[in-house]
Each structure stands twice: as structure tokens, then as C-alpha cells.
């Protein structure tokens, strides 16, 4: 199946240092300039960022990272281990000076994503494909298991402490993989919607504007031929229910929003092989989705800080300044 652990690991691991490199290195040598290219028509403050390697982990595969500020940063993944051995979910925390292990799962699982709204409300999600999904919650002092389900949970996003979405997939009675959208209402998790496509990522700007992306395999032959075709879907929540908003031949890896009319999604084109990897950045302006940029390589995630600061990465990092995309770091 296309949603296997190996595929998710390959998709996410190549861009894990994206956010933390920005947050930590922007404290270095920067030059402030006025730039009239703000999406709101006003002036914005820009910086010259320098990418630095901050830390090298041993026996750890990081898959996601989330930073509140320079002193509160979380990353999730699993222990690298040896081939064939169980890989346990791990959570590391950065306190402004050092990285330390904050949590280690007691069973084999992968942790795919972490999301924080403050120091006392942090969520991490993951599982073991195809039959186990889990969500952990950090209350400011310890991590607790908040939710378990069949299937896998790939992405999570919180609007506030009482409104959190998570997305993933489960196997139905016919043996087919379906997408599932979960909602936390402050007391418990429940299924809010199911889709025909597996779901990889979710984003929201408020309780009435949320998006989830995923893909449906049409012809999958990995890893024997390293090729497939797929149909990517983007779903939209309007405060009342979920509906399909866009369909395109892209295998979606991530989605991020800064406003209701500023949403970005990334994925690689549906027909490809190992010699011809082309990824696309799609943009939603409040009316329709359109291709904003094509790049070589395998873009594995995207993060929008605001309308004029958006990053995506493969081995290299790309930056959107409100007007266009440019390579910001060459590995």
C-alpha cells in the first residue's frame, strides 16, 4: 500500500530541520529592509537568513518539528534502530540551549507530526500502519496518551485547546485504505468525516476554515519500479461540514495556511519515476486553486508563517516572500 511506513518516512524525514533552522539562525546576522511586496499592500520587514546545522541526533529519525519560540521547540520521530527491529516513537524538546529526550513510547510506532499552541497544550500523532493510530498530549509537565484508533494518524492541527483536528487513514471491510478526519472538542476525540483518499496533512485558520489534503493511488508499483499515478484531493471545512474542494494529479505531502484566502499545498506529480521527480506548489486565493510553482525534487512539507514567509523543502529549502519562490538553501 502507498501509505506504508517506509513511504511516510521518506516523505517527511528530508525536510525536518526547516522550521528550526529559520527560528534559530534568524537570530544571527540579519539586515532589515522595507519591502512593498506585502500581500496586504503595506510594507513588510525582511531579513537575510542564514541556515545553520544546530544539532545532530544519534539513533533518531525526526519527522516533524514545531516551535513556539526560541526556548520551546519539539520534534517527533522514532529511534533509528537496526533493520527489522521495532522502532519506538520519540519526542525531543529544545529549551533554548540543549536538546533532550522528553518522551519515549513503550511500543513500536512512528510519530509523524507535532503541533503546539502554548507550553501546556502540545499534541503529537502517529501510529503503526495499517492498524494502529495514536495521539499524545503534553500538559506542560508530562506526555499522556490521549487517543488510540485503528489505522494511522498522519497530521494534526489545533485552533485552540478545545478544537483540534487530526487526519489519517484506516482500512475498511474491503481491505481498502480510506481517509479519516478526527476532531477533539476539549473532552474527547471523535470521527468527523471520512474520505475516499488517504489523508496526509491538515491546516486551519479558525474553526470555520480548515483544509485537509490526501491522495488516491491509481497505479502503484513501489518500490519495484519507483513509479505510480495518483489523484490528489483537497477537502475544505466551512464550519458546518467537509467537502471536496479541489482534485489534481498530485500526490500531496503537506498543506499550510496563513489566512482563509492564503493556503498552500505541496506534492509531487502523479506520474513520475526515479529519474524525473517534479513537485508542485499549489495556492488557494480564496476562490480557486492553481499551480504556483514547479520544482525539481520531492517536496515533503510546507509551512506558512504569514503571507510573505512560506517555506518548503526537499534536500534544499525554498522560500516564498509574497511575490515568488526562490531557493534559500542548497544542501
N, C-alpha and C positions, 0 to 999 in steps of 0.2 A: 504494500500500500504506500501511497505517496506521502503520507503523514508520519512516516516512521521516525523513530528517534534519530537515526543517522541523518535523515534529511533535515530535521529541525536543527540539529547540532551544527550541520554545515552552514545552514542559512544564517544562524544567529551569531556564531562564535567569531566571525570575521570582522564584526563591527562593534564589539563590546566597549572599547575604550573611547567611543565617540563623544559622549557627553562629559565624562570625567576629564578628558583631555582639554576640552573647552573651558570647563569651570576652573580647573586648577592652573592652566597655563595663561589664562587671560589676566591673571594677577601679576604677570611679568611685564616686560616692556611692551607698552601699548601707546598708540597715538590716536587721540580723539579728533575726529573731524566732523563737520556738518555735511550731511548728505541729503539732498532734496528728494530722494527716491522713496520716501516713506509711503506705504500703501495708503495712509490716511491723508497724504498731501502735505504733511508737515515735515520738519527736519528731524532726522534721527542721528543718534550718536553711534559711530562705528569705531572699530578697533582693529589693530593689526595683531592677529592671534599667532601664537607660536605653539606648535604641537610638541609635547614632551612625553617621553615614557616615564610614568610615575612609579609603577610598581610591576614586578614580575612575579606571578604566582607559581608555586610548585605544586604539582599534582592537583590542578584545579582547572576546569573548563568554565569560564564565565560566559553567560548567555545574555544577561541584561544588567542594566545599571540605572540607578535613579539618585539624583542629588537634590537635597533641599537647599543646601548652602555649602560653603567650603568645609564645614565641620560635621556634616551629616550626609553620608553617602553610603548607599547599599548596592551590592552586586550579588547576583544569584547564579547558580550553575550546578555543577556536580564535580565529584572528585575524579580526576583523570583515570586513575587506576590502571590495571593491566587489561588487555583484551580478554573478553569473556567473563570478567569479574563484575559483580554488582557495582553500580555507580550510585552513590548516595547524594541526595540534594544538599548543597552547602550554601550558606549565606554569610558573606563577609561585610564588615562595617568599617568605614573610614571616619575617624574622629577629628580630622584636621592635621594629624601628624603621622599616624600609622594605620595600616590595615590589619584587622584581627577577625578571626573566625567567630561569628556570633551565634550560628546555629548549624547543627548537623543532623540530617534526617536519620531515623533509625531503620530505614528500609531502602531498597533500591528505587530510585526515582530521579527524574530530571526536574530542575526548577528553571522555567523558561523566562519569567518576567517578574519584575518588582516595581511597585508604584507606591509613593508616599505623598501624603497631603500635609503632614506635620510630623513632629518627632514621636508622637504617640499613636499614629494611625498609618501603618505601613502594611501592605499586602504583597505576598509572593505566591505565584501559582506554578503548577507543573503537573507531573504525574509520570506514569509509565504507559506508553501506548501499547495496546489499544484499550486496556481495561481498567485503568486507574487514573483518576484526576484528583488533585488536592489544592487547597488554598490555605496558606498560613497567614496569621495576623500578628503584628508586633504592636504591643500596647504601651511601649515606652520602656518596658523592663524585660520582657521575655516574649519569645515566639510561641504561639499556640496553633494547633491545627483547628481551623475554623470550619472547613467544609471538605467532604470527600464525595466522589461520584464515580460512576463508570465512565470510561472514555479518557480524554486527556484535556487539560486546560492550558491553552497556549498564550493568552493575553489577558490583561486586566487593566482597568482604569477607574479611578474614583473621582466623583464630582465633589462629594463631601463624605463625612464619616458614616452617613446613613444612606448613601446612594452610590453603589459600586457595581460596575459591570465586569463580567468575565466571559471569555469566549473560548470555544474549543470544539471537540468533536466526540462522537460516540458511534458505536456500531449498532445498527438496527437489527431486527429479527431476520432480515435477508442477507446479513453479512456486509451491508453497505455502510460506508462512513458518512455521517451526517453532521452538520454544524449545529452547535447549541449555544445559546446566549443565556447567561445566568445573571440574576440581579440580586444584590444584597440590599435590604431595606432598613438596615440598622439592627435587625434582630435575627434574621435567618436568610439563607441563600435559597433561591428557587429558580426553576426554568422559566424564562420569559418568552423565548421564541426558539424555533428550530428551523434550519435552512437545509437546502439540498447540497450545499457546498460545505466542506470543512472550513473552519474559521481560524485565522492566524493572529488577528490583531483587532483592537477596539480603541476608539478615542471618543471624547466628548468635550463640549464647551460648557454645557449646563444640562439640566435634567430634561430638556426638551429638544436637544440637538446632539445626537450621537451617531457614530458610524462604525461599522464592522466590515472587515474585508476577508475574503477567503477564495478558494478555488475548487473547481471540479475537474478531476482528471478525465480526459477523453481518450488518451492513448499513452499509457505509462509503461516504460521499459527500462527503469532504472534498477540496478546500476549496470546491467549488461550492456546497454547501448548508450547510456547517458543522454537520453532524449525522451521528450514527451510533448503532447499538446494538451492544453487545458483551457478552461473557460473561467475567467476571474469574475467575481461578483462583489459589489459594494452594496451594503444594506444601510438604510437610514432609519433612525428613530425620531419621530416628531413630537414626542411627549405622550402619544396615545398608543402607538404600535410600530412594529418594524415592517419595512417593505423594501423590495429590491430597487435600488436607485440607478445602478449602472452595471453593464456587462461588457467585458472586453477580453481579448485573448492574451491575458497576462496571468502569471502565477504570482499572486500577491504575497508579500512578505511583511508589510507594515503599513500603518496609517497613523496620521497625526494631524491635529487641528489647533489653530490659534483663535479663530472666530468662526461663527456659523457660515461665513462665506469665504473662509480661508482654510481649506483642507487639502492635505497632500497624501498620496498613496504611492508605494513603490512595489515593483515586482519585475520579474523577467519575462520576456516574450514567450508565448506559449509553444512555439516551435523552435527548438534550438538543439545544438549538440555541443560537445565539449570544446569545439574549435570556434564557436560563434555564439558567445554569451552576450546578449544585448538586454539591458534593463531599461525600464521606462519609469519616469516620474509623472504621475497624473495629478491634476489640480482641479479642485472644485471651487467655483467663484460664487456659489450661492444659487446658480441657475443650472449649470451643466458641468460635466466632467470632460476634460480634454488632456491630451498629452502635452506636458510642459517641457520635457527634456528626454532625450535618449542618451544613454551612456554605455560604454563597453564594460563588461564585467557583470557581477552578480550582486546587485544591491540587496542588502539583507535587512534594512530597517530605516526608519526616518523619524526625526524629532524636530518639531516646530516650537521654538521658544516664543516667538512672536511673528508678526507678518514679515519681518525683514531679517530674521535669523532662523534658518532652517538647515539642518544637516542630514546627509545620507552618506552611506559608506559601503565599500566593499573592502579591498585591501587599502584603497585610497579614500580620502574623505573629500566630500563635495559640499559646497556652501551656497545657499541662496540668500542674496542680500536685498530682496524685494524687487529686483529687476531681472536678474538672470542667475544661472548656475555657473560655478567655476570650481576647478579643482583647488582645494585648500591645503591638502597634504598628500604627498606622494610617498608611499611606503617603499 
